[in-house]
Amino acid sequence: MKYPPFIVNLTNLTFDRWGDLKIEGYIQGKLAATRTLSGSGTDDRLVVKPDDLELDGDGRDATRVVLAVTDEYGNLRHSRPARFN
């Protein structure tokens, strides 16, 4: 494969504490994209995203609103099942 999907360099990997994960994507040797994922394991913010920013208000208009939880870098966090005690 001329350009593999990814390459992982594990030479400086330590397991004494979790840190952030930085992923860099290269195309033909040039940096094309960078993504950082939080290693803290905590949720940072609740994001509310409506499909429409304006409604007509004529009694028939509606929109969908999506709620999402992100890490400190804006990446979506995986949902966990609710626990009721």
C-alpha positions as CSV (number, residue, x, y, z in Angstrom):
1,M,0.0,0.0,0.0
2,K,1.5,3.3,-1.1
3,Y,-0.2,5.3,1.7
4,P,-1.3,3.1,4.7
5,P,-4.3,4.2,6.7
6,F,-2.1,5.0,9.7
7,I,1.2,4.4,11.3
8,V,1.6,4.3,15.1
9,N,4.9,5.2,16.8
10,L,5.1,3.5,20.2
11,T,8.7,4.3,21.1
12,N,7.9,6.9,23.8
13,L,4.8,5.2,25.3
14,T,4.5,5.2,29.1
15,F,1.8,3.7,31.2
16,D,2.4,5.6,34.5
17,R,-0.4,8.1,33.7
18,W,-2.8,8.8,30.9
19,G,-2.3,11.9,28.8
20,D,-3.9,13.5,25.8
21,L,-3.7,11.7,22.5
22,K,-2.6,13.7,19.5
23,I,-3.1,12.2,16.1
24,E,-1.4,13.7,13.1
25,G,-2.3,12.8,9.5
26,Y,0.1,13.2,6.7
27,I,-0.4,13.0,2.9
28,Q,2.8,12.7,0.8
29,G,4.9,13.7,3.8
30,K,3.0,16.9,4.6
31,L,0.8,17.4,7.6
32,A,-2.8,17.3,6.5
33,A,-4.8,17.1,9.7
34,T,-4.3,17.1,13.5
35,R,-6.7,15.8,16.1
36,T,-6.3,15.9,19.9
37,L,-8.4,13.7,22.2
38,S,-8.5,14.4,25.9
39,G,-7.0,11.8,28.2
40,S,-8.6,13.2,31.3
41,G,-11.7,11.0,31.0
42,T,-14.0,13.7,32.0
43,D,-16.9,15.4,30.2
44,D,-16.2,19.0,29.5
45,R,-19.3,20.6,28.0
46,L,-22.9,20.0,26.9
47,V,-23.4,21.1,23.3
48,V,-26.9,21.9,22.0
49,K,-27.2,21.9,18.2
50,P,-30.5,22.7,16.5
51,D,-31.1,21.8,12.9
52,D,-32.6,25.2,12.2
53,L,-31.5,28.5,13.8
54,E,-34.9,30.3,13.0
55,L,-38.5,29.1,13.2
56,D,-41.5,30.7,11.5
57,G,-43.6,30.5,14.6
58,D,-46.8,29.9,12.7
59,G,-47.8,26.9,14.9
60,R,-46.7,24.3,12.4
61,D,-42.9,24.8,12.4
62,A,-40.6,22.4,14.2
63,T,-36.9,21.5,14.4
64,R,-34.7,18.8,15.9
65,V,-32.3,19.6,18.7
66,V,-29.3,17.4,19.3
67,L,-27.6,17.3,22.7
68,A,-24.0,16.0,22.9
69,V,-21.3,15.9,25.5
70,T,-17.8,16.7,24.4
71,D,-14.3,16.6,25.8
72,E,-12.1,19.7,26.3
73,Y,-11.2,19.6,22.6
74,G,-14.8,19.4,21.3
75,N,-14.7,15.7,20.5
76,L,-17.8,13.7,21.1
77,R,-17.8,11.6,24.2
78,H,-19.3,8.1,24.2
79,S,-22.6,7.8,25.9
80,R,-23.0,5.7,29.0
81,P,-26.2,4.0,30.1
82,A,-28.2,5.8,32.7
83,R,-28.2,4.3,36.2
84,F,-31.2,4.7,38.4
85,N,-31.0,3.8,42.1
